[in-house]
Amino acid sequence: MKENNLSSLPGIPLLLTMLAGLAVSCWGLIHGIDSHNTGLAVLMVVALVVLAVMLCGLFMIEPNQAAVLNLFGKYVGTIKEQGLRWANPFYSAKKISLRTRNFESSKLKVNDLDGSPIEIASVVVWQVVDSAEAVYNVDDYESFVHIQSEAALRAMATSYPYDQHEEGKISLRSHAADISKHLTEEIQERLAQAGVMVMEARISHLAYAPEIAQAMLQRQQASAIIAARTRIVEGAVSMVEMALSELSKRNVVDLDPERRAAMVSNLLVVLCGERGTQPIVNTGSIY
């Protein structure tokens, strides 16, 4: 089922014409009754019935709205012209909005790729682009959009870990753009048959489930401490290496392996320690 654009007639000129016809028919009917002209009276009654039926063909379409028309159950076309329009009065019209809409899904509790329970919700921006598919391919396209969007969100959430444990690995928390793109494609694939285009889909809520939130917070803190310590050690080793290299290059002091090892140990303690060091001044010989 694909959308078929149908032409219609402007309604205001036809409305004025039919109102004038009704006025003339009413005058003719009264004149026919007064003059006992049965033929004229019958003709005017028929004209009134025809005009009344034609008035039923008038309908109004607002901006970004479409009217899906069918004739005795058969789809005949879609009208999108704005304003008061007129079409076959035997057509049945169902109006459908073409405006951009959005909704926020409910918070879903799912397991991520690592099996950790998380809470996740999304905001979906969508628009009807094929009115015939939206009306006839699915029973209730708005409900269909909501249910399929939540199903796609659930499927997407199980494909990625909550947090990034390895360098270069996509996670729900650290790669918002990639996750949004995947979610949009996942929802669009499910809604294609409903004549709906997904303009944007992004995560609006993401958190660990309450029962493991505290444990996961401790793990995140531990990971942050390990990462910080790793950077500190890397920097300290580089500084010690530079210090030894400069001392050797400038012939400031000649250190034997034992004194060299002691100096390295002291420098690492100073550079890696959490507190300020307290120096001990040796007033005697270094030996």
C-alpha positions in Angstrom: 0.0 0.0 0.0 1.6 3.2 -1.2 0.3 6.8 -1.0 -1.5 8.1 -4.1 -2.0 11.9 -4.3 -5.5 12.8 -5.3 -6.6 16.2 -6.6 -9.6 18.0 -5.1 -11.6 21.1 -5.9 -11.4 24.4 -3.9 -14.3 24.4 -1.4 -15.1 28.0 -0.9 -16.3 28.8 -4.5 -18.3 25.5 -4.5 -19.8 26.3 -1.1 -20.9 29.7 -2.3 -22.4 28.2 -5.4 -24.2 25.5 -3.5 -25.6 28.0 -1.0 -26.9 30.1 -3.9 -28.4 26.9 -5.4 -30.1 26.1 -2.1 -31.5 29.6 -1.9 -32.8 29.3 -5.5 -34.2 25.8 -4.9 -36.0 26.9 -1.7 -37.5 29.9 -3.6 -38.5 27.6 -6.5 -40.1 25.1 -4.1 -42.2 27.8 -2.4 -43.2 29.3 -5.7 -44.2 25.8 -7.0 -46.3 25.1 -4.0 -48.0 28.5 -4.1 -48.7 28.1 -7.8 -49.7 24.5 -7.5 -47.0 23.6 -10.0 -46.3 20.0 -8.9 -43.5 19.5 -11.5 -41.6 22.5 -10.4 -42.0 21.6 -6.7 -40.7 18.0 -7.3 -37.8 19.4 -9.3 -36.8 21.8 -6.5 -37.0 19.0 -3.9 -34.7 16.9 -6.1 -32.3 19.8 -6.4 -32.3 20.4 -2.6 -31.5 16.7 -2.0 -28.7 16.8 -4.6 -27.2 20.0 -3.1 -27.5 18.6 0.4 -25.6 15.5 -0.7 -22.9 17.6 -2.4 -22.4 19.7 0.7 -21.3 16.5 2.4 -18.3 16.4 0.1 -16.8 19.5 1.8 -14.0 19.0 4.3 -11.2 21.1 5.7 -7.5 20.3 5.8 -5.1 22.1 8.1 -1.4 22.8 7.4 0.7 19.6 7.7 -2.4 17.4 7.6 -3.7 14.9 5.0 -7.0 13.3 4.3 -7.0 9.6 3.4 -10.0 8.9 1.2 -11.7 5.6 0.5 -14.8 4.6 -1.4 -16.8 1.8 0.1 -13.6 0.4 1.7 -11.3 0.9 -1.3 -8.4 3.3 -0.9 -8.6 6.0 -3.7 -6.0 8.6 -2.7 -4.7 11.2 -0.3 -5.4 14.9 -0.4 -2.9 17.3 1.2 -4.1 20.7 -0.1 -4.8 23.1 2.7 -8.1 24.9 3.4 -11.6 24.0 2.5 -11.7 21.3 -0.2 -14.4 19.4 -2.0 -14.3 15.8 -3.2 -16.8 13.1 -4.1 -19.4 13.1 -1.2 -19.4 9.3 -1.1 -15.7 9.3 -0.2 -15.0 8.5 3.4 -12.1 10.7 4.7 -9.8 10.0 7.6 -7.5 12.9 8.6 -4.0 12.2 9.7 -1.3 14.6 11.0 2.0 15.0 9.1 3.5 17.1 11.8 6.8 16.2 13.5 6.1 14.5 16.8 8.2 13.2 19.6 7.7 11.1 22.7 9.8 9.7 25.6 9.6 6.0 26.2 9.1 4.6 29.6 12.2 3.5 31.6 13.1 0.0 30.7 15.0 -2.4 32.8 17.3 -4.6 30.6 20.6 -6.3 30.8 23.5 -4.8 28.9 26.1 -6.8 26.9 28.0 -7.7 30.1 24.8 -8.9 31.7 24.5 -6.0 34.2 20.9 -4.8 34.8 20.5 -1.2 33.7 17.6 1.3 33.4 17.3 3.1 30.0 14.8 5.4 28.2 14.9 7.2 24.9 13.4 10.2 23.1 12.1 9.5 19.6 11.3 12.2 17.0 9.2 10.9 14.1 6.9 12.0 11.3 4.3 10.3 9.1 5.6 10.4 5.5 3.2 7.9 3.8 -0.4 8.4 5.0 -1.7 5.3 3.2 0.8 3.0 4.9 0.1 4.6 8.3 -3.6 4.1 8.0 -3.9 0.7 6.2 -0.7 -1.2 7.0 -1.0 -1.1 10.8 -4.0 -1.0 13.1 -3.0 2.0 15.2 0.2 3.7 13.9 0.8 5.8 17.0 0.6 2.8 19.3 2.7 0.9 16.8 5.4 3.6 16.9 5.6 3.5 20.7 5.7 -0.2 21.1 8.2 -0.8 18.3 10.5 2.0 19.5 10.7 0.4 23.0 11.4 -3.0 21.5 14.2 -1.5 19.4 15.6 0.3 22.4 15.6 -3.0 24.4 17.4 -4.8 21.5 20.0 -2.1 21.1 20.7 -1.9 24.9 21.6 -5.6 25.0 24.2 -5.1 22.2 26.5 -2.7 24.1 28.1 -2.6 27.5 27.1 0.2 29.9 30.6 1.5 30.3 33.8 1.3 28.3 36.1 -1.3 29.7 38.4 -1.5 26.7 40.0 1.2 24.6 38.1 1.8 21.3 35.0 -0.3 22.4 31.6 1.4 22.0 29.6 1.7 25.1 26.2 3.2 26.0 27.7 5.9 28.2 30.7 7.0 26.3 29.6 7.0 22.6 26.3 9.0 22.5 26.5 9.8 18.8 27.2 6.2 17.7 24.5 4.9 20.0 22.0 7.5 18.8 22.7 6.5 15.1 22.3 2.8 15.8 19.0 3.4 17.7 17.6 5.6 14.9 18.4 2.9 12.3 17.0 0.1 14.5 13.7 2.0 15.0 13.4 3.1 11.4 13.8 -0.5 10.2 10.9 -1.6 12.4 8.6 1.3 11.4 9.3 1.4 7.7 6.1 -0.6 6.9 4.0 2.0 8.9 4.9 4.9 6.6 6.8 6.6 9.4 10.2 8.3 9.2 12.4 8.5 12.4 14.2 11.8 12.4 16.1 11.3 15.6 16.4 8.9 18.5 18.6 9.4 21.5 19.0 8.1 25.0 17.3 10.3 27.6 18.0 8.2 30.7 20.8 5.8 31.5 21.7 4.3 34.8 22.5 1.1 36.6 19.6 -0.7 38.2 19.3 0.3 41.9 20.3 -3.2 43.2 23.8 -2.9 41.7 24.3 0.9 41.5 26.4 1.1 44.6 28.7 -1.8 43.5 29.1 -0.4 40.0 29.9 3.0 41.5 32.7 1.5 43.5 34.0 -0.3 40.4 34.0 3.0 38.5 35.9 4.6 41.3 38.4 1.8 41.4 38.9 2.0 37.6 39.4 5.8 37.9 42.0 5.4 40.6 43.8 2.7 38.6 43.8 4.9 35.5 45.1 7.9 37.5 47.9 5.8 39.1 48.9 4.4 35.8 49.3 7.9 34.4 51.3 9.0 37.5 53.7 6.1 37.3 54.2 6.6 33.6 55.0 10.3 34.2 57.3 9.5 37.1 59.3 6.9 35.2 59.8 9.4 32.4 60.9 12.1 34.8 63.4 9.8 36.5 64.8 8.7 33.2 65.2 12.3 32.1 66.8 13.2 35.4 69.4 10.4 35.2 70.1 11.2 31.5 70.7 14.9 32.3 73.0 14.1 35.2 75.0 11.8 33.1 75.1 14.1 30.1 76.3 17.1 32.2 78.7 15.1 34.4 77.2 16.5 37.5 77.7 13.3 39.5 79.0 9.8 38.8 76.7 7.3 40.4 77.5 3.6 40.8 74.6 1.1 40.3 73.8 1.0 44.0 73.5 4.8 44.3 71.7 5.0 41.0 69.1 2.5 42.3 68.7 4.5 45.5 68.2 7.7 43.6 65.6 6.0 41.4 63.7 4.7 44.4 63.7 8.1 46.1 62.5 10.0 43.0 59.7 7.5 42.5 58.6 7.9 46.1 58.6 11.7 45.8 56.8 11.7 42.4 54.2 8.9 43.2 53.5 9.7 46.8 50.1 11.2 47.8 51.6 13.4 50.4 54.5 15.9 50.4 57.8 14.2 51.3 59.9 15.2 54.3 63.6 15.5 53.2 66.4 14.3 55.5 69.5 16.3 55.2 72.8 14.4 55.5 75.5 16.6 56.9 78.2 14.0 56.7 79.6 12.0 53.9 77.3 10.4 51.4 79.2 7.2 52.0 
